[in-house]
Amino acid sequence: MESQPLAYDIPTAATLCGIGRTKLLEEVGAGRLRTVKIGSRRLVPRQALEQYVAMLEEEAAAGQ
């Protein structure tokens, strides 16, 4: 059984979301996507990505 990482670096998180690195960093800066810092590395927890996508789904549903 292969396990998934608990957190992803910024380029990987952006790829998983299907957006660019710059857009992902804008979302982080806007407080819409949570990150953690370990040393000099900024990581996006898997749970934060899941919450972010759920929030986008809710926003899309509210706009319809």
C-alpha angles and dihedrals in degrees: 000000000000117000126213122236115262091224138018134212117247098263092048093046090051091051092049090052093046093238135108126266092249093053091048090052090049089054090049090050091049090053093244094116124042122221136180129216123223111182105312094335123100113207134184112222114230089237090055090054091050091049091048093053091046089052090051090051091051091049091049092049092049090051094056 
